[in-house]
């Protein structure tokens, strides 16, 4: 079964679809992000296997973003001014697509990286593949290890170059409203002794994460999920819009 992770809610802090994975079914939902001491941030979304529509408010203005996952492009509509721009889909979006297609190695999409399969093991009662990744950066080589779940194709353990260890452990099943989910707990142990915990709820029908609790009281969640065919008109350019230059994106940190 392919891994399809949905982490769209960062879009509510930086309004854009930051990471959208492919789902096995078409659906609509409300994306919610809770940040301590701030009001909830909401976006309405519609998802098909190859397109995602997000509608939200940014600076008091209505924004609609339609991402074509096949073309790797995002159409950003500003209904108040009847203008639109075309942008490259965020790198995180394309990374999720690669994950959903089960790449041959963890190195797919990672610049200047080479991977070597070290064997197969069992971790937390689940079959995994163990991989070594070496990334070259500024003349140096950084080695990390990955234990990839063979069913979900997500890393159940990562040993980073600086000695940090991240583990994703199965934690039973849980019903979220009318959604059947697998609960997973992520534990990150840094070399300075600091430990960070987070939890994920994986929807077994949609094959995506629909809830994530993060350290510090942060929450990202999909609510009011309705599995149904989506109207194709939602993903089309409305009449009467004129094209403008896309805003210049800030350079991504490596």
KAJO-V478408 format. One record per run of one state. SS is the DSSP state (2 for helix, 1 for strand, 0 for the rest). FROM is the first residue (numbers start at 1). LEN is the number of residues. Records with the same first field share a line. If there is no record, write none. Layout:
BEGIN
SS=FROM-LEN + FROM-LEN
END
This chain:
BEGIN
0=1-7 + 13-14 + 35-6 + 48-3 + 59-2 + 69-4 + 79-4 + 89-2 + 101-12 + 124-2 + 138-2 + 150-5 + 160-5 + 177-2 + 190-5 + 204-4 + 215-3 + 228-4 + 236-6 + 244-11
2=8-5 + 91-10 + 232-4
1=27-8 + 41-7 + 51-8 + 61-8 + 73-6 + 83-6 + 113-11 + 126-12 + 140-10 + 155-5 + 165-12 + 179-11 + 195-9 + 208-7 + 218-10 + 242-2
END
